[in-house]
Structures are given as C-alpha cells and as structure tokens.
Amino acid sequence: MTGGPGGFDGHPGAGGGGGGSPAPPAGIRTVPPRSDTATRVVLVRHGEAVCNVSGVCGGHIGCEGLTDRGRGQVETLRDRLAETGELAGVDALYASVLPRAIETAELLSPALARPGPHGHGRSVVELVTECGLCELHPGKADGMTWAEFTVEFGDLDWGSDPGRVIAPGGESWTGFVNRVAESLDTLAARHSGQLVVVACHAGVIEASMLAKVPVAGGLEGARLQLRTHHASLTTWEIDEGRWRLLAYNDAAHLAGR
C-alpha cells in the first residue's frame, strides 16, 4: 500500500478533514486532528549559566545563575514571545529551584502575562518552583569542578552503567529520568487543558523525550545526548494521556546572535 506523492499526509483530508474531504482512518493518519481540550507544556531551557562556562557541577550549591550572555539569550526569547504572542496568557509558570532556571522564568514572565480585564493592563502569572523539575541531583559533587569530581569519584559512564549514582547522595541517570517523568505527569494532570511554561534544564528536556517518545529503554537508562540550545523551546501536547511532541529545540530567535 502506498501513500501517493505526498505519503499518507498527501491524502485528501490528512490534515484533519479540511476542504470537505474525508480524513484517512485514525490508524493510518499521520497528522492527528488538533484538540481544543489538550494540555500544552512548553519546556524552556535556561540561558547560558555561570556553571556552564566555569566547569562547575551546578546543583543547589554550584549554581550561580545566568551569565550576561545567558540573560541576553533569554531576553531575545522574551522579545520574540512579546512580539508574536505565541505563549501569551499562560495558565501556569514553573521553574526548577535552581537559580539559573528561576532567573530564566522571571525574565520571560512579562511576555507570558494575561491581558487584564476589558483589555486593560497585564496580569502576570505567579511563578511556582519545584525541585522535581531540577537537573540531575549531584549529591556530594555539588559545587565541585569536574576535575575535582574525577579525582574524588573516578570516571563515570552512564552509557554502560546508567544505574550508578553520580556521587553519594545524588541520582543515577535512570533515577533522574524516572523522577522527571513522574514530575511531568503530575504537572500535566494538575493543569489539564491548560498552557504551562516550565523553565528547566537540558537534562529535563532529554528525560522528557526518553519518557514520552517511544524510545527503546527510555526509562531503563537509554541516552539520546541531545544538543539542546540555551533559551530554546520544546513543546508537548498531552491529549487523553498521550504525549505528542510538537516542537523540539526551537531557538530561531537566537539566529545571528
């Protein structure tokens, strides 16, 4: 069975029955109809952080917030969102408890505000912080340089041993991915049918892909090693319990910086 010149998406009505043409059966269709009741969760990677450039393990101790360059990256994203209005009127704004994520959320907040009553003013959504949205918890490695980490704890290869904790009191890769999966499920259930923006981390975004896209071994320690840009957008749609990836690593606003 062939799909014609445009594959199955080339069938009349593949986009959801537009133009009066019937759509293909649900089991064949590759472009699902848009849902007006779905939840949208937009994950924003923080801007460049001090710990990213200093080579420090940036947990609660080691994170010193964004660099000037990182703030500029987030401000560029904020300006894009203010111009397009694509995320205006969010229902909830979250960040991890780490300074680089909180600073990112605070910088973006004005572009996410809801119009006030009768179109007067703007109503800024309250920022909520949750540790479940943090980067992998480093335990005793927190605040160490990576050179110090290697001396203290030796070499660590999650590709071959994803269940090994990073350091005493810290998480393993497998534990981290499962923690993020649970946190995102809780978030989506809490805000069913709403638009949620989350300022978080590259690891959280990769964990969301492993947990929510059909990836072999996603919750058992697989790794994608994605190159997720600072101040980029990754958008999920959740409809009747199914997570659908709408966009990954959208950083068009940073082109030419």
ABEGO torsion letter per residue (X at the ends): XBAEAAEAAABBGAAGGBGGBBBBBAAABABBBBBAABBBBBBBBBBBBAAAAAGBBBBAAABAEBBAAAAAAAAAAAAAAAAAGAABGBABBBBBABAAAAAAAAAAAAAABBBBBGGBEBBBBBBBBBAAABBBBAEAABGBBAAAAAAAAEBBBAAABAABBABBGBBBAAAAAAAAAAAAAAAAAAABGBBBBBBBBAAAAAAAAAAABBBBGAAAGBBAGBBBBBGBBBBBBBBGGBBBBABBGBAAAABGX
